[in-house]
Amino acid sequence: MICALCRTELFEVDSFLQFFGLVKTEGKELCYSCQSGFEIIGSDCCPDCGRQQVNRQKCYDCQRWQYQQKPSLHHRALYKYNDAMRSFMQQYKFTGDYMLRKIFNRQLIQLVHNTNMDLVVPIPVSQYTMRTRGFNQVTGMLEGIQLTNALQVISVKKRQQSNLNRNDRMKRKQLFDIQDSTLIIGKSILLVDDVYTTGSTLHCAAELLISCGAVSVKSVSLAR
């Protein structure tokens, strides 16, 4: 058996740690080295976006959102977006290793279930991404729960967040459209994305959902 990420052979020490629950796997096996690279976000985090920091004060990004009169998303994430998570996302999203969707499936679903909501709405990908990648990385990681695909990307080809600087990300125009507004009127909605960077994508989606009749919008992601 080999590690799903680094492709090295799993040795007896990995099997021992997995047997006693010291290494968590979600349908795909990870070696101890890969598993230990992911950093869980602790209790000291921004109260608005869940960013890991040394205190529980509102972070700089969320202060900017507040200045722009954007409502708090009360966002929470499971892991820090460190080198290990960046490498995972590269292999999962951009290399297209769809089997990796199983690694964090149970943890992400548990985070969703711990949040009060009527509907779970994943952030969509563009038609261009679906044609070239073949899947939505968010819905892949949420396999097994009911989703409401209320949003769609306006443009055929959306610029990747990684190609934008921080200021550009926070000034982006509306990215989405509502497929069927009757689905969301009077509903509390939980948005789910893979990575929260500046929050621009989630704020775009939340602003649209609220303007179309949602009573509240919160959000979660795998990484922050």
Residue frames as a rotation matrix with the C-alpha (Angstrom) as fourth column:
MET 1
0.572 0.820 0.000 0.00
0.820 -0.572 0.000 0.00
0.000 0.000 -1.000 0.00
ILE 2
-0.519 -0.780 0.350 1.25
0.790 -0.594 -0.153 3.49
0.328 0.197 0.924 -0.86
CYS 3
-0.454 0.283 -0.845 0.57
0.449 -0.746 -0.491 6.98
-0.770 -0.602 0.212 0.47
ALA 4
0.411 0.747 0.522 -2.10
0.851 -0.108 -0.514 8.78
-0.328 0.656 -0.680 -1.55
LEU 5
0.929 -0.035 -0.367 -0.08
-0.081 -0.991 -0.110 12.00
-0.360 0.132 -0.924 -1.61
CYS 6
0.247 -0.936 -0.251 3.65
-0.833 -0.337 0.439 11.27
-0.496 0.100 -0.863 -1.80
ARG 7
0.719 0.184 -0.670 3.28
-0.591 0.669 -0.451 7.77
0.365 0.720 0.590 -3.32
THR 8
-0.473 -0.880 0.052 5.80
-0.763 0.378 -0.524 6.25
0.442 -0.288 -0.850 -0.95
GLU 9
-0.182 0.365 -0.913 5.22
0.161 0.927 0.338 2.82
0.970 -0.086 -0.227 0.52
LEU 10
0.451 0.404 0.796 3.44
-0.733 -0.340 0.589 2.74
0.509 -0.849 0.143 3.87
PHE 11
-0.521 -0.739 -0.426 5.60
-0.259 0.613 -0.746 1.05
0.813 -0.279 -0.511 6.48
GLU 12
-0.231 0.427 -0.874 4.65
0.725 0.675 0.139 -0.74
0.649 -0.602 -0.465 9.68
VAL 13
-0.820 -0.102 -0.564 4.88
0.507 -0.588 -0.630 2.44
-0.267 -0.802 0.534 11.76
ASP 14
-0.816 0.571 -0.087 2.22
-0.543 -0.705 0.456 4.08
0.199 0.419 0.886 9.59
SER 15
-0.212 0.750 -0.626 -0.08
-0.022 0.637 0.771 1.07
0.977 0.178 -0.119 9.90
PHE 16
-0.472 -0.042 -0.881 0.44
0.831 0.314 -0.460 1.06
0.295 -0.949 -0.113 13.67
LEU 17
-0.942 0.082 -0.326 -0.47
0.062 -0.912 -0.406 4.74
-0.330 -0.403 0.854 13.99
GLN 18
-0.600 0.767 -0.228 -3.51
-0.598 -0.240 0.764 4.33
0.531 0.595 0.603 11.77
PHE 19
-0.321 0.459 -0.829 -4.70
0.389 0.861 0.326 1.29
0.863 -0.218 -0.455 13.75
PHE 20
-0.385 0.102 -0.917 -4.69
0.919 -0.052 -0.391 3.25
-0.088 -0.993 -0.074 17.00
GLY 21
0.588 0.786 0.190 -6.28
0.806 -0.588 -0.064 6.32
0.062 0.191 -0.980 15.44
LEU 22
0.150 -0.616 -0.773 -3.17
0.443 -0.657 0.610 8.49
-0.884 -0.434 0.175 15.62
VAL 23
-0.916 -0.285 -0.282 -3.25
-0.128 -0.459 0.879 9.05
-0.380 0.841 0.384 11.88
LYS 24
0.003 1.000 0.018 -6.70
-0.080 0.019 -0.997 9.90
-0.997 0.001 0.080 10.52
THR 25
-0.976 -0.217 -0.011 -7.62
-0.030 0.083 0.996 8.73
-0.216 0.973 -0.087 7.05
GLU 26
-0.132 0.972 -0.193 -10.85
-0.515 -0.233 -0.825 9.20
-0.847 -0.010 0.532 5.13
GLY 27
0.816 0.493 0.303 -10.88
-0.057 0.589 -0.806 6.34
-0.576 0.640 0.509 2.68
LYS 28
0.718 -0.696 -0.027 -7.36
0.013 0.053 -0.999 7.02
0.696 0.716 0.047 1.36
GLU 29
0.701 -0.501 -0.508 -4.20
0.703 0.367 0.609 6.12
-0.119 -0.784 0.609 3.23
LEU 30
0.734 -0.538 0.415 -1.63
-0.332 -0.817 -0.471 8.75
0.593 0.208 -0.778 4.16
CYS 31
0.020 -0.801 -0.598 1.83
0.671 0.454 -0.586 8.23
0.741 -0.390 0.547 5.56
TYR 32
0.410 0.116 -0.905 2.62
0.881 -0.309 0.359 9.80
-0.237 -0.944 -0.229 8.91
SER 33
-0.631 -0.741 -0.230 4.93
0.630 -0.662 0.405 12.36
-0.453 0.110 0.885 7.29
CYS 34
-0.720 0.423 0.550 2.20
0.314 -0.508 0.802 13.69
0.619 0.750 0.233 4.97
GLN 35
0.284 0.911 -0.300 -0.51
0.703 0.015 0.711 13.61
0.652 -0.412 -0.636 7.62
SER 36
0.192 -0.267 -0.944 1.61
0.909 -0.314 0.274 15.52
-0.369 -0.911 0.183 10.15
GLY 37
-0.785 -0.537 0.309 2.19
0.618 -0.704 0.349 18.33
0.030 0.465 0.885 7.65
PHE 38
-0.116 0.835 0.538 -1.42
0.376 -0.464 0.802 19.55
0.919 0.296 -0.260 7.91
GLU 39
-0.953 -0.268 -0.144 -1.97
0.247 -0.408 -0.879 22.11
0.176 -0.873 0.455 10.67
ILE 40
-0.042 0.983 -0.177 -5.36
0.923 0.106 0.369 22.23
0.382 -0.148 -0.912 12.39
ILE 41
-0.345 0.016 0.938 -6.65
-0.070 -0.997 -0.008 25.73
0.936 -0.069 0.346 13.17
GLY 42
-0.696 -0.022 -0.718 -6.87
0.671 0.337 -0.661 26.23
0.256 -0.941 -0.220 16.92
SER 43
0.226 0.877 -0.424 -9.18
0.970 -0.242 0.018 28.29
-0.087 -0.415 -0.906 19.11
ASP 44
-0.049 -0.296 -0.954 -7.15
0.230 -0.933 0.278 31.52
-0.972 -0.206 0.114 18.75
CYS 45
-0.587 -0.056 0.808 -8.54
0.807 0.048 0.589 32.82
-0.072 0.997 0.017 15.48
CYS 46
-0.954 0.294 0.057 -10.33
-0.271 -0.928 0.255 35.78
0.128 0.228 0.965 13.94
PRO 47
-0.572 0.790 0.220 -13.97
0.044 0.297 -0.954 35.75
-0.819 -0.536 -0.205 15.12
ASP 48
0.238 0.691 -0.682 -15.19
-0.687 -0.377 -0.621 36.67
-0.687 0.617 0.385 11.63
CYS 49
0.445 -0.091 -0.891 -13.14
-0.846 0.282 -0.452 34.58
0.292 0.955 0.048 9.18
GLY 50
0.979 -0.007 0.204 -11.52
-0.088 0.888 0.451 31.94
-0.184 -0.459 0.869 11.41
ARG 51
0.520 -0.852 -0.062 -7.95
-0.155 -0.023 -0.988 32.84
0.840 0.523 -0.144 10.47
GLN 52
0.588 -0.400 -0.703 -5.36
0.784 0.493 0.376 31.40
0.196 -0.772 0.604 12.86
GLN 53
0.162 -0.563 0.810 -3.60
-0.080 -0.826 -0.558 34.13
0.984 0.026 -0.179 14.85
VAL 54
-0.699 -0.582 -0.416 -2.25
0.357 0.220 -0.908 34.87
0.620 -0.783 0.054 18.34
ASN 55
-0.873 0.481 -0.078 -5.49
-0.160 -0.434 -0.886 36.47
-0.461 -0.761 0.457 19.58
ARG 56
-0.382 0.832 0.402 -9.23
0.871 0.470 -0.144 36.54
-0.309 0.296 -0.904 18.93
GLN 57
-0.173 0.269 -0.947 -9.40
-0.076 -0.963 -0.259 40.04
-0.982 0.027 0.187 17.51
LYS 58
0.824 0.531 0.195 -10.80
0.189 0.066 -0.980 40.84
-0.533 0.845 -0.046 14.08
CYS 59
-0.065 -0.923 0.379 -8.05
0.767 0.197 0.610 40.43
-0.638 0.330 0.696 11.47
TYR 60
-0.636 -0.313 -0.705 -6.94
-0.088 -0.879 0.469 43.07
-0.766 0.360 0.532 8.95
ASP 61
-0.949 0.298 0.100 -8.88
0.168 0.213 0.962 41.53
0.266 0.930 -0.252 6.04
CYS 62
-0.203 0.940 -0.274 -12.12
0.946 0.261 0.194 41.43
0.254 -0.220 -0.942 8.03
GLN 63
-0.181 0.075 -0.981 -11.62
0.477 -0.865 -0.154 45.03
-0.860 -0.496 0.121 9.15
ARG 64
-0.915 -0.183 -0.360 -11.44
-0.219 -0.523 0.824 45.94
-0.339 0.832 0.439 5.45
TRP 65
-0.674 0.738 0.027 -14.61
0.534 0.462 0.708 43.99
0.510 0.492 -0.706 4.73
GLN 66
-0.030 0.659 -0.751 -16.32
0.946 -0.223 -0.233 45.79
-0.322 -0.718 -0.617 7.61
TYR 67
-0.530 -0.251 -0.810 -15.14
0.078 -0.965 0.249 49.15
-0.844 0.069 0.532 6.21
GLN 68
-0.957 0.189 -0.219 -16.77
-0.238 -0.084 0.968 48.17
0.165 0.978 0.125 2.92
GLN 69
-0.313 0.881 0.354 -19.97
-0.904 -0.162 -0.395 47.43
-0.291 -0.444 0.848 4.88
LYS 70
-0.205 0.184 -0.961 -19.85
-0.469 0.843 0.262 43.72
0.859 0.505 -0.087 4.13
PRO 71
0.655 0.498 0.568 -21.56
-0.734 0.237 0.637 41.49
0.183 -0.834 0.521 6.73
SER 72
-0.396 -0.784 0.479 -19.51
-0.866 0.492 0.089 38.93
-0.306 -0.379 -0.873 8.64
LEU 73
0.052 0.350 -0.935 -19.70
-0.674 0.703 0.226 35.42
0.737 0.618 0.273 7.25
HIS 74
0.417 -0.010 0.909 -18.82
-0.836 0.388 0.388 33.83
-0.356 -0.922 0.154 10.62
HIS 75
0.559 -0.248 -0.791 -16.46
-0.560 0.590 -0.581 31.66
0.612 0.768 0.191 8.61
ARG 76
0.434 -0.482 0.761 -14.72
-0.624 0.448 0.640 28.58
-0.649 -0.753 -0.106 9.99
ALA 77
0.445 -0.393 -0.805 -12.05
-0.680 0.436 -0.589 26.37
0.583 0.809 -0.073 8.45
LEU 78
0.992 -0.049 -0.114 -10.38
0.102 0.849 0.519 23.12
0.072 -0.526 0.847 9.49
TYR 79
0.376 -0.926 0.037 -6.76
0.869 0.366 0.334 23.64
-0.323 -0.093 0.942 8.44
LYS 80
0.292 -0.434 -0.852 -4.22
-0.206 -0.899 0.387 26.37
-0.934 0.063 -0.352 7.83
TYR 81
0.997 0.008 0.075 -3.30
0.073 0.156 -0.985 26.91
-0.019 0.988 0.155 4.21
ASN 82
0.366 -0.930 0.041 0.33
-0.487 -0.154 0.860 25.94
-0.793 -0.334 -0.509 4.71
ASP 83
-0.406 -0.631 -0.661 2.81
-0.893 0.121 0.433 24.23
-0.193 0.766 -0.613 2.37
ALA 84
-0.897 0.089 0.434 1.26
0.071 0.996 -0.058 20.79
-0.437 -0.021 -0.899 2.94
MET 85
0.069 0.997 0.044 -2.25
0.366 0.016 -0.931 22.01
-0.928 0.080 -0.363 2.14
ARG 86
0.245 -0.063 -0.967 -0.97
-0.733 -0.666 -0.143 24.00
-0.635 0.744 -0.209 -0.84
SER 87
-0.771 -0.595 -0.225 0.67
-0.611 0.595 0.522 20.84
-0.177 0.540 -0.823 -2.19
PHE 88
-0.609 0.641 0.468 -2.54
0.392 0.756 -0.525 18.86
-0.690 -0.136 -0.711 -1.61
MET 89
0.363 0.802 -0.475 -4.61
-0.024 -0.501 -0.865 21.43
-0.932 0.325 -0.162 -3.48
GLN 90
-0.161 -0.521 -0.838 -2.12
-0.898 -0.276 0.344 21.47
-0.410 0.808 -0.423 -6.35
GLN 91
-0.963 -0.257 0.086 -2.36
-0.213 0.915 0.343 17.69
-0.166 0.312 -0.935 -6.71
TYR 92
-0.434 0.877 0.206 -6.13
0.532 0.434 -0.727 17.55
-0.727 -0.206 -0.655 -6.19
LYS 93
0.444 0.712 -0.544 -7.32
0.061 -0.629 -0.775 20.57
-0.894 0.311 -0.323 -8.18
PHE 94
0.413 -0.311 -0.856 -4.72
-0.775 -0.614 -0.151 21.35
-0.478 0.726 -0.495 -10.79
THR 95
-0.783 -0.614 -0.099 -3.27
-0.588 0.678 0.442 17.89
-0.204 0.404 -0.891 -11.42
GLY 96
-0.044 0.913 -0.405 -6.78
-0.918 0.123 0.378 16.47
0.395 0.388 0.833 -11.24
ASP 97
-0.848 -0.253 -0.466 -6.25
-0.058 0.918 -0.393 13.58
0.527 -0.306 -0.793 -8.80
TYR 98
-0.093 0.954 0.286 -9.95
-0.598 -0.284 0.750 13.11
0.796 -0.101 0.597 -8.05
MET 99
0.223 0.150 -0.963 -9.38
0.460 0.855 0.239 10.25
0.860 -0.496 0.122 -5.60
LEU 100
-0.778 -0.607 -0.164 -7.92
0.444 -0.345 -0.827 12.78
0.445 -0.716 0.538 -3.14
ARG 101
-0.269 0.760 0.591 -11.44
-0.477 -0.638 0.604 14.13
0.837 -0.119 0.534 -2.51
LYS 102
0.509 0.541 -0.670 -11.87
0.191 0.688 0.700 11.32
0.839 -0.484 0.247 0.05
ILE 103
-0.425 -0.823 -0.376 -9.05
0.525 0.115 -0.843 12.37
0.737 -0.556 0.384 2.36
PHE 104
-1.000 0.016 0.020 -10.89
-0.026 -0.646 -0.762 15.16
0.001 -0.763 0.647 4.17
ASN 105
-0.499 0.866 -0.035 -14.45
-0.004 0.038 0.999 14.09
0.867 0.499 -0.016 3.31
ARG 106
0.116 0.597 -0.794 -15.63
0.808 0.408 0.425 13.07
0.577 -0.691 -0.436 6.79
GLN 107
-0.503 -0.378 -0.777 -14.00
0.799 -0.546 -0.252 15.99
-0.329 -0.748 0.576 8.56
LEU 108
-0.989 0.133 0.062 -15.48
-0.089 -0.879 0.469 18.55
0.117 0.459 0.881 6.18
ILE 109
-0.251 0.951 -0.182 -18.94
0.143 0.222 0.964 16.98
0.957 0.216 -0.191 6.37
GLN 110
-0.032 0.191 -0.981 -18.75
0.978 0.208 0.009 17.02
0.206 -0.959 -0.193 10.17
LEU 111
-0.852 -0.310 -0.422 -17.89
0.391 -0.913 -0.119 20.72
-0.348 -0.266 0.899 10.08
VAL 112
-0.759 0.639 0.120 -20.93
-0.210 -0.416 0.885 21.30
0.616 0.647 0.450 7.86
HIS 113
-0.004 0.812 -0.584 -23.22
0.474 0.515 0.714 19.34
0.881 -0.274 -0.387 10.16
ASN 114
-0.327 -0.194 -0.925 -22.01
0.941 -0.154 -0.300 21.34
-0.084 -0.969 0.233 13.17
THR 115
-0.979 -0.007 -0.202 -23.40
-0.017 -0.993 0.118 24.53
-0.202 0.119 0.972 11.59
ASN 116
-0.177 0.984 0.030 -27.09
0.422 0.104 -0.900 25.43
-0.889 -0.147 -0.434 11.70
MET 117
-0.778 -0.035 -0.628 -28.46
-0.506 -0.557 0.659 25.92
-0.372 0.830 0.415 8.20
ASP 118
0.370 0.910 0.185 -31.32
-0.428 0.344 -0.836 25.04
-0.825 0.230 0.517 5.86
LEU 119
0.999 -0.031 0.033 -29.25
0.042 0.366 -0.930 24.62
0.016 0.930 0.367 2.71
VAL 120
0.171 -0.985 0.025 -25.66
0.202 0.060 0.978 23.72
-0.964 -0.162 0.209 1.91
VAL 121
0.981 0.186 -0.054 -24.51
0.011 -0.331 -0.943 25.63
-0.193 0.925 -0.327 -1.17
PRO 122
0.214 -0.958 0.190 -21.10
0.755 0.286 0.590 24.81
-0.620 0.017 0.784 -2.72
ILE 123
0.141 -0.299 -0.944 -19.08
-0.478 -0.855 0.200 27.46
-0.867 0.423 -0.263 -4.53
PRO 124
0.859 0.267 0.437 -19.35
0.206 0.602 -0.772 26.52
-0.469 0.753 0.462 -8.23
VAL 125
-0.384 -0.923 -0.021 -16.63
0.257 -0.129 0.958 26.35
-0.887 0.362 0.287 -10.84
SER 126
-0.104 0.299 -0.949 -16.88
-0.770 -0.628 -0.113 27.81
-0.629 0.719 0.295 -14.33
GLN 127
0.894 0.440 0.086 -17.88
-0.251 0.650 -0.717 25.88
-0.371 0.620 0.692 -17.42
TYR 128
0.482 -0.802 -0.353 -14.29
-0.639 -0.046 -0.768 26.21
0.600 0.596 -0.534 -18.60
THR 129
-0.384 -0.633 0.672 -13.00
-0.923 0.292 -0.251 24.58
-0.037 -0.716 -0.697 -15.40
MET 130
0.311 0.577 0.755 -15.52
-0.487 0.779 -0.395 21.76
-0.816 -0.245 0.523 -15.68
ARG 131
0.955 0.035 -0.295 -14.39
-0.287 0.361 -0.887 21.09
0.075 0.932 0.355 -19.24
THR 132
0.252 -0.955 -0.156 -10.67
-0.586 -0.022 -0.810 21.18
0.770 0.295 -0.565 -18.46
ARG 133
-0.594 -0.476 0.649 -10.56
-0.801 0.274 -0.532 19.72
0.076 -0.836 -0.544 -14.92
GLY 134
-0.535 0.454 -0.712 -13.66
-0.096 0.805 0.586 17.57
0.839 0.382 -0.387 -15.13
PHE 135
0.066 0.575 -0.815 -14.97
0.852 0.393 0.346 18.15
0.520 -0.717 -0.464 -11.58
ASN 136
0.425 0.118 0.898 -15.78
-0.348 -0.894 0.282 20.70
0.836 -0.432 -0.339 -8.91
GLN 137
-0.518 -0.769 -0.374 -13.28
0.055 0.407 -0.912 20.23
0.854 -0.493 -0.169 -6.10
VAL 138
-0.689 0.312 0.655 -15.77
-0.721 -0.390 -0.573 21.44
0.077 -0.866 0.494 -3.46
THR 139
0.413 0.910 -0.028 -18.63
-0.906 0.414 0.084 19.10
0.088 -0.009 0.996 -4.34
GLY 140
0.183 -0.439 -0.880 -16.10
-0.213 0.856 -0.471 16.29
0.960 0.274 0.063 -4.59
MET 141
-0.820 -0.572 -0.012 -15.05
-0.075 0.129 -0.989 16.73
0.567 -0.810 -0.149 -0.97
LEU 142
-0.552 0.704 0.446 -18.72
-0.786 -0.261 -0.561 16.96
-0.279 -0.660 0.698 0.10
GLU 143
-0.440 0.363 -0.821 -19.67
-0.472 0.685 0.555 13.65
0.764 0.632 -0.130 -1.47
GLY 144
-0.684 0.238 -0.690 -22.38
0.552 0.786 -0.277 11.98
0.476 -0.570 -0.669 0.61
ILE 145
-0.501 0.567 -0.654 -24.48
0.493 -0.434 -0.754 14.97
-0.711 -0.700 -0.062 1.70
GLN 146
0.306 0.730 0.611 -27.30
0.944 -0.148 -0.295 16.84
-0.124 0.667 -0.735 -0.01
LEU 147
-0.687 -0.580 -0.437 -26.20
0.461 -0.813 0.355 20.01
-0.561 0.043 0.827 -1.79
THR 148
0.574 0.819 -0.016 -28.18
0.558 -0.405 -0.725 22.85
-0.600 0.407 -0.689 -3.35
ASN 149
-0.471 -0.777 0.417 -26.46
0.826 -0.224 0.517 24.09
-0.308 0.588 0.748 -6.49
ALA 150
0.510 0.779 -0.364 -28.00
0.667 -0.625 -0.405 27.56
-0.543 -0.037 -0.839 -6.31
LEU 151
0.390 -0.459 -0.798 -25.06
-0.340 -0.877 0.338 29.45
-0.855 0.139 -0.499 -7.80
GLN 152
0.618 -0.345 0.706 -23.43
0.759 0.494 -0.423 29.52
-0.203 0.798 0.567 -11.20
VAL 153
-0.316 -0.829 -0.461 -20.36
0.507 -0.558 0.657 31.37
-0.802 -0.026 0.597 -12.45
ILE 154
0.557 0.570 -0.604 -21.22
-0.113 -0.669 -0.735 34.32
-0.823 0.477 -0.308 -14.70
SER 155
0.192 -0.577 -0.794 -18.17
-0.952 -0.307 -0.007 34.22
-0.239 0.757 -0.608 -16.96
VAL 156
0.872 0.084 -0.483 -17.24
-0.298 0.872 -0.387 31.22
0.388 0.482 0.786 -19.06
LYS 157
0.223 -0.877 -0.425 -13.63
0.652 0.459 -0.604 31.36
0.725 -0.142 0.674 -17.89
LYS 158
0.984 0.151 0.093 -12.99
0.020 -0.617 0.787 32.72
0.176 -0.773 -0.610 -14.39
ARG 159
0.191 -0.966 0.174 -9.53
-0.461 -0.245 -0.853 34.06
0.867 0.082 -0.492 -13.56
GLN 160
0.271 -0.171 -0.947 -7.79
0.653 0.756 0.050 31.91
0.708 -0.632 0.316 -10.98
GLN 161
0.995 0.097 -0.031 -7.39
0.083 -0.588 0.804 33.45
0.060 -0.803 -0.593 -7.51
SER 162
0.433 -0.899 -0.063 -3.71
0.649 0.263 0.714 32.51
-0.625 -0.350 0.697 -7.63
ASN 163
-0.191 -0.488 0.852 -3.24
0.950 -0.310 0.036 34.89
0.246 0.816 0.523 -10.57
LEU 164
0.488 0.449 0.748 -4.57
0.238 -0.894 0.381 37.89
0.840 -0.008 -0.543 -8.63
ASN 165
-0.731 -0.682 0.037 -2.88
0.177 -0.242 -0.954 39.96
0.659 -0.690 0.297 -5.93
ARG 166
-0.662 0.452 -0.598 -4.58
0.727 0.194 -0.659 40.66
-0.182 -0.871 -0.456 -2.59
ASN 167
-0.645 0.418 -0.640 -6.05
-0.221 -0.903 -0.368 44.03
-0.732 -0.096 0.675 -3.59
ASP 168
-0.699 0.375 -0.609 -7.42
-0.648 0.027 0.761 42.66
0.302 0.927 0.224 -6.86
ARG 169
-0.747 0.409 -0.524 -9.05
0.431 0.898 0.087 39.76
0.506 -0.161 -0.847 -5.04
MET 170
-0.561 0.511 -0.651 -10.85
0.664 -0.191 -0.722 42.07
-0.494 -0.838 -0.232 -2.62
LYS 171
-0.484 0.364 -0.796 -12.09
-0.435 -0.889 -0.142 44.37
-0.760 0.277 0.588 -5.42
ARG 172
-0.981 0.069 0.183 -13.51
0.188 0.588 0.787 41.70
-0.054 0.806 -0.589 -7.69
LYS 173
-0.491 0.864 -0.113 -16.92
-0.861 -0.461 0.215 42.33
0.134 0.203 0.970 -9.22
GLN 174
0.229 0.695 0.682 -19.82
-0.738 0.581 -0.344 39.93
-0.635 -0.424 0.646 -8.81
LEU 175
-0.745 -0.648 -0.157 -18.77
-0.622 0.590 0.515 36.49
-0.241 0.481 -0.843 -10.00
PHE 176
-0.905 0.359 0.229 -22.03
0.333 0.932 -0.146 34.58
-0.266 -0.056 -0.962 -9.69
ASP 177
-0.514 0.856 -0.057 -25.64
-0.715 -0.391 0.579 34.38
0.473 0.339 0.813 -10.72
ILE 178
-0.468 0.464 0.752 -28.59
-0.553 0.509 -0.659 32.58
-0.689 -0.725 0.018 -9.08
GLN 179
-0.991 0.103 -0.090 -29.91
-0.002 0.647 0.763 29.55
0.137 0.756 -0.640 -10.92
ASP 180
-0.128 0.986 -0.108 -33.29
0.436 0.154 0.887 29.51
0.891 0.066 -0.450 -9.13
SER 181
-0.677 -0.195 0.709 -34.08
-0.388 -0.725 -0.569 32.18
0.625 -0.661 0.415 -6.53
THR 182
0.392 0.908 0.151 -37.09
-0.665 0.166 0.728 30.24
0.635 -0.386 0.669 -5.22
LEU 183
0.339 -0.336 -0.879 -34.67
0.402 0.896 -0.188 27.72
0.851 -0.290 0.439 -3.71
ILE 184
-0.534 -0.780 -0.326 -33.13
0.666 -0.150 -0.731 30.24
0.522 -0.607 0.599 -1.32
ILE 185
-0.258 0.486 0.835 -35.90
-0.324 -0.858 0.400 32.66
0.910 -0.167 0.379 -0.33
GLY 186
0.566 0.530 0.632 -36.31
-0.709 -0.078 0.701 32.63
0.421 -0.844 0.332 3.46
LYS 187
0.839 -0.288 -0.461 -33.51
0.345 0.938 0.042 30.09
0.420 -0.194 0.886 3.94
SER 188
0.627 -0.766 0.139 -30.41
-0.591 -0.353 0.725 30.11
-0.507 -0.537 -0.674 6.10
ILE 189
0.932 -0.273 -0.237 -27.51
-0.081 0.481 -0.873 29.10
0.352 0.833 0.426 3.89
LEU 190
0.494 -0.855 0.159 -24.10
-0.090 0.131 0.987 27.59
-0.865 -0.502 -0.012 4.50
LEU 191
0.800 -0.348 -0.489 -21.59
-0.561 -0.145 -0.815 28.33
0.213 0.926 -0.312 1.74
VAL 192
0.638 -0.635 0.435 -18.75
0.152 0.658 0.738 25.84
-0.755 -0.405 0.516 1.31
ASP 193
0.775 -0.512 -0.371 -15.44
-0.562 -0.289 -0.775 26.48
0.289 0.809 -0.512 -0.48
ASP 194
0.650 -0.607 -0.458 -12.12
0.535 0.793 -0.292 24.66
0.540 -0.055 0.840 -0.56
VAL 195
-0.362 -0.836 -0.413 -9.86
0.928 -0.280 -0.246 27.56
0.090 -0.472 0.877 0.51
TYR 196
0.869 0.479 -0.125 -10.62
0.494 -0.859 0.137 30.94
-0.042 -0.181 -0.983 2.08
THR 197
-0.140 -0.941 0.307 -7.92
0.915 -0.242 -0.324 33.37
0.379 0.235 0.895 0.89
THR 198
-0.969 -0.115 0.217 -9.17
0.043 -0.949 -0.311 36.95
0.242 -0.292 0.925 1.27
GLY 199
-0.537 0.840 -0.075 -12.86
0.399 0.175 -0.900 36.07
-0.743 -0.513 -0.429 1.39
SER 200
-0.669 0.258 -0.697 -13.74
-0.593 -0.750 0.293 37.83
-0.447 0.609 0.655 -1.87
THR 201
-0.813 0.362 -0.456 -15.32
-0.160 0.615 0.773 34.76
0.559 0.701 -0.442 -3.49
LEU 202
-0.563 0.600 -0.568 -17.47
0.811 0.532 -0.242 33.94
0.157 -0.597 -0.786 -0.46
HIS 203
-0.553 0.358 -0.753 -18.47
0.202 -0.819 -0.537 37.58
-0.809 -0.449 0.381 0.08
CYS 204
-0.813 0.267 -0.518 -19.56
-0.582 -0.344 0.737 37.82
0.019 0.901 0.434 -3.58
ALA 205
-0.667 0.553 -0.500 -21.70
0.238 0.794 0.560 34.73
0.706 0.255 -0.661 -3.18
ALA 206
-0.545 0.448 -0.709 -23.15
0.811 0.069 -0.580 35.79
-0.211 -0.891 -0.401 0.19
GLU 207
-0.741 0.229 -0.631 -24.04
-0.181 -0.973 -0.141 39.27
-0.647 0.010 0.763 -1.04
LEU 208
-0.748 0.456 -0.482 -25.91
-0.519 0.050 0.853 37.81
0.413 0.889 0.199 -4.00
LEU 209
-0.610 0.511 -0.606 -27.75
0.536 0.829 0.160 35.20
0.584 -0.227 -0.779 -1.92
ILE 210
-0.577 0.377 -0.724 -28.92
0.618 -0.377 -0.690 37.76
-0.533 -0.846 -0.016 0.63
SER 211
-0.755 0.276 -0.594 -30.05
-0.475 -0.855 0.206 40.16
-0.451 0.438 0.777 -2.10
CYS 212
-0.618 0.509 -0.599 -32.13
-0.454 0.391 0.801 37.33
0.642 0.767 -0.011 -3.59
GLY 213
0.304 0.939 0.160 -33.94
-0.604 0.060 0.795 36.47
0.737 -0.338 0.585 -0.38
ALA 214
-0.021 -0.355 -0.935 -31.72
0.536 0.785 -0.310 34.35
0.844 -0.507 0.174 1.88
VAL 215
0.883 0.436 0.176 -32.21
0.079 -0.508 0.858 35.27
0.463 -0.743 -0.483 5.56
SER 216
0.625 -0.749 0.222 -28.62
-0.574 -0.248 0.781 34.50
-0.530 -0.615 -0.584 6.60
VAL 217
0.804 -0.464 -0.372 -25.37
-0.081 0.534 -0.841 33.22
0.589 0.707 0.392 5.12
LYS 218
0.562 -0.735 0.378 -22.44
-0.519 0.043 0.854 31.59
-0.644 -0.676 -0.358 6.91
SER 219
0.679 -0.356 -0.642 -19.48
-0.553 0.327 -0.767 29.81
0.482 0.876 0.025 5.36
VAL 220
0.593 -0.579 0.559 -16.93
-0.235 0.540 0.808 27.05
-0.770 -0.611 0.184 5.93
SER 221
0.624 -0.448 -0.640 -13.89
-0.666 0.123 -0.736 25.79
0.408 0.885 -0.222 4.04
LEU 222
0.782 -0.438 -0.443 -11.30
0.488 0.873 0.000 23.09
0.386 -0.216 0.897 4.29
ALA 223
-0.150 -0.944 -0.293 -8.44
0.988 -0.138 -0.064 25.60
0.020 -0.299 0.954 4.62
ARG 224
0.947 0.320 0.018 -7.87
0.317 -0.945 0.084 29.21
0.044 -0.074 -0.996 5.60
